């Protein structure tokens, strides 16, 4: 049996545990959503940023329409 003298002390731990559970839940939620986004492959092909298909076309006028 839990001694009654410690009942208030154990009740205080709720205030410590609740924020920790919220943070752990948020971390798990973001982890799972990132995994799902990574596993879902796009229909257009390669999604890497260094992919040649994602390169912008080269312009004769250079950046912002200015001549080089």
DSSP file (Angstrom, degrees, kcal/mol; ACC not computed):
  #  RESIDUE AA STRUCTURE BP1 BP2  ACC     N-H-->O    O-->H-N    N-H-->O    O-->H-N    TCO  KAPPA ALPHA  PHI   PSI    X-CA   Y-CA   Z-CA
    1    1 A X              0   0    0      0, 0.0     2,-0.4     0, 0.0     3,-0.0   0.000 360.0 360.0 360.0 140.4    0.0    0.0    0.0
    2    2 A X        -     0   0    0      1,-0.1     5,-0.1     2,-0.0     2,-0.1  -0.632 360.0-116.4 -77.8 124.7    1.2    3.5   -0.9
    3    3 A X    >   -     0   0    0     -2,-0.4     3,-1.3     1,-0.1     4,-0.3  -0.382  14.5-135.3 -63.1 137.6    1.8    5.6    2.2
    4    4 A X  G >  S+     0   0    0      1,-0.3     3,-1.0     2,-0.2     4,-0.5   0.745  99.9  70.0 -66.9 -23.5   -0.5    8.6    2.3
    5    5 A X  G 3  S+     0   0    0      1,-0.3     4,-0.3     2,-0.1    -1,-0.3   0.785 103.5  43.3 -65.1 -25.1    2.4   10.9    3.3
    6    6 A X  G <> S+     0   0    0     -3,-1.3     4,-2.3     1,-0.2    -1,-0.3   0.451  85.9  94.6 -99.0  -1.4    3.8   10.5   -0.2
    7    7 A X  H <> S+     0   0    0     -3,-1.0     4,-1.7    -4,-0.3    -1,-0.2   0.897  87.4  46.8 -60.6 -42.7    0.5   10.8   -2.1
    8    8 A X  H  > S+     0   0    0     -4,-0.5     4,-1.3     2,-0.2    -1,-0.2   0.874 110.4  53.6 -66.3 -37.3    1.0   14.6   -2.7
    9    9 A X  H  > S+     0   0    0     -4,-0.3     4,-0.7     1,-0.2     3,-0.3   0.912 109.6  47.0 -64.5 -42.5    4.6   14.0   -3.7
   10   10 A X  H  < S+     0   0    0     -4,-2.3     3,-0.5     1,-0.2     4,-0.4   0.828 106.7  58.4 -69.6 -30.2    3.6   11.5   -6.3
   11   11 A X  H >< S+     0   0    0     -4,-1.7     3,-1.1     1,-0.2     4,-0.4   0.815  98.3  60.6 -67.4 -29.1    0.8   13.8   -7.6
   12   12 A X  H >X S+     0   0    0     -4,-1.3     3,-1.3    -3,-0.3     4,-0.6   0.810  89.8  70.3 -67.4 -29.5    3.4   16.4   -8.4
   13   13 A X  H 3X S+     0   0    0     -4,-0.7     4,-2.7    -3,-0.5     3,-0.5   0.728  84.1  70.5 -62.6 -20.7    5.2   14.1  -10.8
   14   14 A X  H <> S+     0   0    0     -3,-1.1     4,-2.5    -4,-0.4    -1,-0.3   0.892  93.9  55.5 -61.2 -38.4    2.2   14.5  -13.2
   15   15 A X  H <> S+     0   0    0     -3,-1.3     4,-0.5    -4,-0.4    -1,-0.2   0.768 113.3  41.1 -67.3 -25.0    3.4   18.0  -13.8
   16   16 A X  H  X S+     0   0    0     -4,-0.6     4,-1.0    -3,-0.5    -2,-0.2   0.842 116.7  47.0 -86.2 -38.5    6.8   16.7  -14.8
   17   17 A X  H  X S+     0   0    0     -4,-2.7     4,-2.5     1,-0.2     5,-0.2   0.857 102.1  63.1 -75.0 -36.3    5.6   13.7  -16.8
   18   18 A X  H  X S+     0   0    0     -4,-2.5     4,-2.0     1,-0.2    -1,-0.2   0.928 104.8  43.8 -61.1 -50.1    2.9   15.5  -18.9
   19   19 A X  H  X S+     0   0    0     -4,-0.5     4,-2.3     1,-0.2    -1,-0.2   0.881 113.3  53.3 -62.8 -35.5    5.2   17.9  -20.8
   20   20 A X  H  X S+     0   0    0     -4,-1.0     4,-2.6     1,-0.2    -1,-0.2   0.918 109.1  48.5 -64.5 -42.3    7.7   15.1  -21.4
   21   21 A X  H  X S+     0   0    0     -4,-2.5     4,-2.3     2,-0.2    -1,-0.2   0.871 110.3  51.8 -65.1 -36.8    4.9   12.9  -22.9
   22   22 A X  H  X S+     0   0    0     -4,-2.0     4,-2.2    -5,-0.2    -2,-0.2   0.926 112.2  45.6 -65.1 -44.3    3.7   15.8  -25.1
   23   23 A X  H  X S+     0   0    0     -4,-2.3     4,-2.3     2,-0.2    -2,-0.2   0.919 113.4  48.8 -66.0 -44.1    7.3   16.4  -26.4
   24   24 A X  H  X S+     0   0    0     -4,-2.6     4,-2.4     1,-0.2    -1,-0.2   0.901 111.3  51.0 -63.4 -39.9    7.9   12.6  -27.0
   25   25 A X  H  X S+     0   0    0     -4,-2.3     4,-2.4    -5,-0.2    -1,-0.2   0.902 109.8  49.3 -63.1 -41.4    4.5   12.4  -28.8
   26   26 A X  H  X S+     0   0    0     -4,-2.2     4,-2.3     2,-0.2    -2,-0.2   0.888 111.0  50.1 -65.5 -39.0    5.4   15.4  -31.1
   27   27 A X  H  X S+     0   0    0     -4,-2.3     4,-2.3     2,-0.2    -2,-0.2   0.931 112.3  46.9 -64.3 -45.6    8.8   13.8  -31.9
   28   28 A X  H  X S+     0   0    0     -4,-2.4     4,-2.5     1,-0.2    -2,-0.2   0.894 111.1  52.0 -63.9 -39.9    7.2   10.5  -32.8
   29   29 A X  H  X S+     0   0    0     -4,-2.4     4,-2.3     1,-0.2    -1,-0.2   0.926 112.1  44.9 -63.7 -45.0    4.5   12.2  -34.9
   30   30 A X  H  X S+     0   0    0     -4,-2.3     4,-2.2     2,-0.2    -1,-0.2   0.876 112.5  52.8 -67.7 -36.0    7.1   14.1  -36.9
   31   31 A X  H  X S+     0   0    0     -4,-2.3     4,-2.1     2,-0.2    -2,-0.2   0.931 111.2  45.6 -63.1 -46.1    9.3   11.0  -37.3
   32   32 A X  H  X S+     0   0    0     -4,-2.5     4,-2.3     1,-0.2    -2,-0.2   0.904 112.6  50.3 -65.8 -41.2    6.4    9.0  -38.6
   33   33 A X  H  X S+     0   0    0     -4,-2.3     4,-2.1     1,-0.2    -1,-0.2   0.873 110.6  49.9 -67.1 -35.4    5.2   11.7  -41.0
   34   34 A X  H  X S+     0   0    0     -4,-2.2     4,-2.2     2,-0.2    -1,-0.2   0.894 110.3  50.4 -67.7 -39.6    8.8   12.1  -42.4
   35   35 A X  H  X S+     0   0    0     -4,-2.1     4,-2.3     2,-0.2    -2,-0.2   0.906 111.1  48.6 -64.1 -40.9    9.1    8.4  -42.9
   36   36 A X  H  X S+     0   0    0     -4,-2.3     4,-1.6     1,-0.2    -2,-0.2   0.899 111.9  48.8 -66.3 -39.8    5.7    8.4  -44.8
   37   37 A X  H  < S+     0   0    0     -4,-2.1    -1,-0.2     1,-0.2    -2,-0.2   0.868 112.6  48.6 -67.4 -35.5    6.8   11.3  -47.0
   38   38 A X  H  < S+     0   0    0     -4,-2.2    -2,-0.2     1,-0.2    -1,-0.2   0.886 111.7  48.8 -70.8 -38.5   10.1    9.6  -47.7
   39   39 A X  H  < S+     0   0    0     -4,-2.3     2,-0.9    -5,-0.2    -2,-0.2   0.778  92.4  85.7 -73.6 -26.8    8.4    6.3  -48.6
   40   40 A X  S  < S-     0   0    0     -4,-1.6     2,-0.3    -5,-0.2    -1,-0.0  -0.658  72.7-154.3 -79.0 109.3    5.9    7.9  -50.9
   41   41 A X        -     0   0    0     -2,-0.9     5,-0.1     1,-0.1     2,-0.1  -0.652  16.7-116.7 -86.0 140.3    7.6    8.2  -54.3
   42   42 A X    >   -     0   0    0      3,-0.4     3,-1.0    -2,-0.3    -1,-0.1  -0.391  13.7-128.3 -72.9 153.1    6.5   10.9  -56.6
   43   43 A X  T 3  S+     0   0    0      1,-0.2    -1,-0.1    -2,-0.1     3,-0.1   0.715 102.6  67.3 -72.6 -20.8    5.0    9.9  -60.0
   44   44 A X  T 3  S-     0   0    0      1,-0.2     2,-0.4     2,-0.0    -1,-0.2   0.523 106.5-116.0 -81.5  -5.7    7.3   12.3  -61.8
   45   45 A X  S <  S+     0   0    0     -3,-1.0    -3,-0.4     2,-0.0    -1,-0.2  -0.916  75.4  30.8 116.5-136.8   10.5   10.3  -61.0
   46   46 A X        -     0   0    0     -2,-0.4     5,-0.0     1,-0.1    -3,-0.0  -0.408  49.5-170.8 -70.8 134.1   13.5   11.3  -59.0
   47   47 A X        +     0   0    0     -2,-0.1    -1,-0.1    -5,-0.0     2,-0.1   0.251  43.5 122.3-109.7  10.8   12.9   13.7  -56.2
   48   48 A X    >   -     0   0    0      1,-0.1     3,-1.2     2,-0.1     6,-0.2  -0.454  64.6-131.9 -73.8 149.0   16.5   14.5  -55.2
   49   49 A X  T 3  S+     0   0    0      1,-0.3    -1,-0.1    -2,-0.1     5,-0.0   0.787 105.9  54.0 -71.8 -26.3   17.4   18.2  -55.4
   50   50 A X  T 3  S+     0   0    0      5,-0.0    -1,-0.3     3,-0.0     2,-0.2   0.258  79.9 127.5 -91.7  14.3   20.6   17.4  -57.3
   51   51 A X    X   -     0   0    0     -3,-1.2     3,-1.3     1,-0.1     4,-0.3  -0.495  63.0-135.9 -70.4 135.6   18.7   15.6  -60.0
   52   52 A X  G >  S+     0   0    0      1,-0.3     3,-1.2    -2,-0.2    -1,-0.1   0.805 103.4  63.6 -62.9 -27.5   19.4   16.8  -63.6
   53   53 A X  G 3  S+     0   0    0      1,-0.3    -1,-0.3    -7,-0.0    -2,-0.0   0.742 100.9  51.8 -68.4 -21.2   15.6   16.7  -64.3
   54   54 A X  G <  S+     0   0    0     -3,-1.3    -1,-0.3    -6,-0.2    -2,-0.2   0.424  83.2 116.1 -95.5   0.7   15.0   19.4  -61.7
   55   55 A X    <   -     0   0    0     -3,-1.2     2,-0.2    -4,-0.3     3,-0.1  -0.420  69.7-118.6 -69.4 143.4   17.6   21.8  -63.1
   56   56 A X        -     0   0    0      1,-0.1    -1,-0.1    -2,-0.1    -2,-0.1  -0.557  37.9 -97.1 -78.5 148.4   16.3   25.0  -64.3
   57   57 A X        -     0   0    0     -2,-0.2     2,-0.3     1,-0.1    -1,-0.1  -0.325  40.0-108.3 -65.9 147.8   17.0   25.7  -68.0
   58   58 A X        -     0   0    0     -3,-0.1     2,-0.3     2,-0.0    -1,-0.1  -0.580  34.1-148.4 -78.2 136.4   19.9   27.8  -68.8
   59   59 A X        -     0   0    0     -2,-0.3     3,-0.3     1,-0.1     4,-0.1  -0.800  16.2-140.6-107.8 147.9   19.0   31.3  -70.1
   60   60 A X  S    S+     0   0    0     -2,-0.3     8,-0.5     1,-0.2    -1,-0.1   0.775 104.8  51.9 -73.6 -25.0   21.0   33.4  -72.6
   61   61 A X  S    S-     0   0    0      1,-0.2    -1,-0.2     6,-0.1     2,-0.1   0.582 103.6-138.3 -89.5  -9.3   20.2   36.5  -70.6
   62   62 A X    >   -     0   0    0     -3,-0.3     3,-1.3     3,-0.1    -1,-0.2  -0.344  52.5  -8.5  84.2-168.7   21.5   35.1  -67.2
   63   63 A X  G >  S+     0   0    0      1,-0.3     3,-1.7     2,-0.2     0, 0.0  -0.369 132.1   3.1 -67.9 140.0   19.9   35.5  -63.8
   64   64 A X  G 3  S-     0   0    0      1,-0.3    -1,-0.3    -2,-0.1     3,-0.1   0.720 125.7 -68.8  59.0  26.1   16.9   38.0  -63.6
   65   65 A X  G <  S+     0   0    0     -3,-1.3     2,-0.3     1,-0.2    -1,-0.3   0.578  96.8 135.9  78.1   8.2   17.0   38.7  -67.3
   66   66 A X    <   -     0   0    0     -3,-1.7    -1,-0.2     1,-0.1     2,-0.2  -0.660  60.1-110.5 -91.3 146.7   20.3   40.6  -67.2
   67   67 A X              0   0    0     -2,-0.3    -6,-0.1     1,-0.1    -5,-0.1  -0.515 360.0 360.0 -70.9 139.8   23.0   40.0  -69.8
   68   68 A X              0   0    0     -8,-0.5    -1,-0.1    -2,-0.2    -7,-0.1   0.505 360.0 360.0 -72.0 360.0   26.0   38.3  -68.4
